[in-house]
Structures are given as C-alpha cells and as structure tokens.
Amino acid sequence: MFKFAIPAAAALGLIAVAAQSRATDASPEALAPAPMGWHLTHEGQMAKLAYGVANSDHVALMMTCEPGAAQATVYGDVHPASPRLIHASMKAETIDPLGGGLADEARIPLRDPALRKLADSGKLTVEGEAGHFELTAKGDERRLVNAFFAYCGSGTV
C-alpha cells in the first residue's frame, strides 16, 4: 500500500507546485473572474436560459423549456423567489448534470409574476443560501430573455 501511496502523494505535490507557478506567470486579466450574465442556448427542442459564466459549468440559475410548455424547469444554486415554485420530488440516485451532485430541480409556471418581471423589466428576484437578491438582464441579454419566453410558447409572459 505504501509503495503506491508515497509516489502518488509526491506526484500530486509536483502537480500542485507546477500549477501554482504557472498561475503566478499569468497576466492579471487572466486571473480576473469571468463576468456572469444571461445566456440562451438550444439543445434539440429544448431552450436553456442560464445565468452564469459563458461557456462554462459555472451556472447560478438555469431554466429550460420546450415549445408550447406551460412551465419551465429550474436548476441551480438559486431559484426564482416565488410561492408558485414547485420543487420536484427526486429519487436519491438522480444526478445533477451540471455539478454531479443530487439534482435540485423545480418547476415554475411561465406566467408566474417573478418571470413576468424578468421579461418586462429584466429583473429577477432569486433566493438561495445567501438570501434574496436580484439578477439583472440588460441590453442584448433582455433580448435573449424575451426570445426564451417566446420560444417556450408564451410570448405574452
């Protein structure tokens, strides 16, 4: 056992040192955290509206829907602050595709006042472990939000 553990620990130590020295060589711009924002993607018939870092798994909130749907499915660390949010009952073996942990899936009607506010003003009040706060969509992001709701079949959100 020790014949394997000692070389493995040494290899991990070398990898950590190499990663740390490479990180100190990076420019300050490369070390700055990437900005979070609203992003819209399509996967088959499903539309995905996410608030997070572009082209990454760093997503605070993601809503999905299909054309003609009356509800959106919500995933992430935060959820819209709405009494109409319905937490799905999940089996213990269900895995979250974003983080690998247990899925925290919920559903919300597309005509919910919280989602109407997002479509009308670009503001969505959310809640999570850090409490209540507001996510804002501006400019092109508002067009993405409205395109999501139009695609879902509820253009009058």
C-alpha positions as CSV (number, residue, x, y, z in Angstrom):
1,M,0.0,0.0,0.0
2,F,2.8,2.4,0.9
3,K,4.6,1.6,-2.3
4,F,1.7,3.2,-4.2
5,A,0.7,5.9,-1.7
6,I,4.1,7.7,-1.4
7,P,4.7,8.1,-5.2
8,A,1.1,9.2,-5.7
9,A,1.4,11.8,-3.0
10,A,4.7,13.0,-4.5
11,A,3.1,13.3,-7.9
12,L,0.2,15.3,-6.6
13,G,2.6,17.6,-4.8
14,L,4.5,18.2,-8.0
15,I,1.3,18.9,-10.0
16,A,0.2,21.4,-7.3
17,V,3.6,23.2,-7.4
18,A,3.6,23.4,-11.2
19,A,0.0,24.7,-11.3
20,Q,0.8,27.4,-8.7
21,S,4.0,28.5,-10.5
22,R,2.0,28.7,-13.8
23,A,-0.7,30.7,-12.1
24,T,1.8,33.3,-10.9
25,D,3.1,33.7,-14.5
26,A,-0.4,34.6,-15.8
27,S,-1.5,38.2,-16.5
28,P,-3.8,40.0,-14.1
29,E,-6.5,39.9,-16.8
30,A,-6.3,36.1,-17.0
31,L,-6.7,35.8,-13.2
32,A,-9.7,38.1,-13.0
33,P,-13.0,36.2,-12.5
34,A,-15.1,35.9,-15.7
35,P,-18.3,38.0,-15.6
36,M,-21.6,36.4,-15.1
37,G,-24.6,37.1,-17.4
38,W,-27.6,35.7,-19.2
39,H,-27.0,33.1,-21.9
40,L,-29.5,31.3,-24.2
41,T,-28.8,28.0,-25.9
42,H,-30.8,25.4,-27.7
43,E,-30.3,21.7,-27.4
44,G,-32.7,19.8,-29.7
45,Q,-36.2,21.0,-28.9
46,M,-35.1,22.4,-25.5
47,A,-34.3,26.0,-24.9
48,K,-31.9,26.8,-22.0
49,L,-31.7,30.2,-20.4
50,A,-28.9,30.4,-17.9
51,Y,-27.3,33.0,-15.6
52,G,-23.7,32.2,-15.2
53,V,-20.2,32.4,-16.9
54,A,-20.3,32.0,-20.6
55,N,-19.1,28.6,-22.0
56,S,-18.6,27.1,-18.5
57,D,-20.3,25.0,-15.9
58,H,-20.4,28.0,-13.5
59,V,-24.2,28.5,-13.6
60,A,-26.2,30.1,-10.7
61,L,-29.6,29.5,-12.4
62,M,-30.8,27.7,-15.5
63,M,-34.3,27.4,-16.8
64,T,-35.3,25.0,-19.6
65,C,-38.5,24.6,-21.6
66,E,-39.8,23.2,-24.8
67,P,-42.2,24.9,-27.3
68,G,-45.7,25.2,-26.1
69,A,-44.8,24.4,-22.5
70,A,-46.7,26.0,-19.6
71,Q,-43.9,25.6,-17.1
72,A,-40.1,26.0,-17.0
73,T,-37.8,23.6,-15.2
74,V,-35.4,25.4,-12.9
75,Y,-31.9,24.2,-11.8
76,G,-29.1,25.8,-9.9
77,D,-28.0,27.2,-6.6
78,V,-30.7,29.9,-6.7
79,H,-34.3,29.8,-7.7
80,P,-36.9,32.5,-8.6
81,A,-38.4,33.9,-5.4
82,S,-41.9,32.8,-5.9
83,P,-44.5,30.9,-3.9
84,R,-45.6,29.2,-7.1
85,L,-42.2,27.4,-7.4
86,I,-42.8,23.7,-7.2
87,H,-39.8,21.5,-6.0
88,A,-39.8,18.2,-7.8
89,S,-39.6,15.0,-5.8
90,M,-36.4,13.4,-6.9
91,K,-35.1,9.9,-6.3
92,A,-31.7,9.7,-4.5
93,E,-30.0,8.2,-7.5
94,T,-30.8,11.2,-9.8
95,I,-27.6,13.1,-10.6
96,D,-27.4,16.8,-11.4
97,P,-25.9,17.1,-14.9
98,L,-24.2,20.4,-14.0
99,G,-22.5,19.6,-10.8
100,G,-22.6,15.8,-10.4
101,G,-24.5,16.0,-7.1
102,L,-28.1,15.4,-6.3
103,A,-30.4,17.3,-8.6
104,D,-32.3,20.3,-7.1
105,E,-35.0,20.6,-9.7
106,A,-38.0,22.8,-9.5
107,R,-40.8,23.9,-11.9
108,I,-42.4,27.3,-12.3
109,P,-45.3,28.4,-14.4
110,L,-44.1,30.6,-17.3
111,R,-46.8,33.1,-16.4
112,D,-45.5,33.5,-12.8
113,P,-45.2,37.2,-11.7
114,A,-41.5,36.7,-11.0
115,L,-40.9,35.6,-14.6
116,R,-43.1,38.3,-15.9
117,K,-41.0,40.8,-14.1
118,L,-37.9,39.3,-15.7
119,A,-39.5,39.6,-19.2
120,D,-40.9,43.2,-18.6
121,S,-38.0,44.8,-16.7
122,G,-35.1,42.5,-17.0
123,K,-35.0,41.9,-13.2
124,L,-35.5,38.5,-11.5
125,T,-35.6,38.3,-7.7
126,V,-34.0,35.0,-6.6
127,E,-33.3,33.2,-3.4
128,G,-30.6,30.8,-2.3
129,E,-28.3,30.1,0.6
130,A,-27.1,33.7,0.5
131,G,-30.6,35.0,0.9
132,H,-32.7,37.1,-1.6
133,F,-31.1,39.2,-4.3
134,E,-31.7,40.3,-7.9
135,L,-30.3,39.1,-11.2
136,T,-30.5,41.8,-13.9
137,A,-30.6,41.4,-17.7
138,K,-29.6,44.5,-19.8
139,G,-29.4,45.2,-23.5
140,D,-28.7,42.1,-25.5
141,E,-29.4,39.9,-22.5
142,R,-33.0,41.2,-22.4
143,R,-33.5,40.1,-26.0
144,L,-32.2,36.7,-25.0
145,V,-34.7,36.5,-22.1
146,N,-37.6,37.5,-24.3
147,A,-36.5,35.1,-27.0
148,F,-36.6,32.3,-24.4
149,F,-40.1,33.1,-23.4
150,A,-41.3,33.5,-27.0
151,Y,-39.7,30.1,-27.8
152,C,-41.5,28.4,-24.9
153,G,-44.8,29.3,-26.4
154,S,-45.7,32.1,-24.0
155,G,-44.8,35.3,-25.9
156,T,-47.0,37.3,-23.5
157,V,-45.2,36.2,-20.4
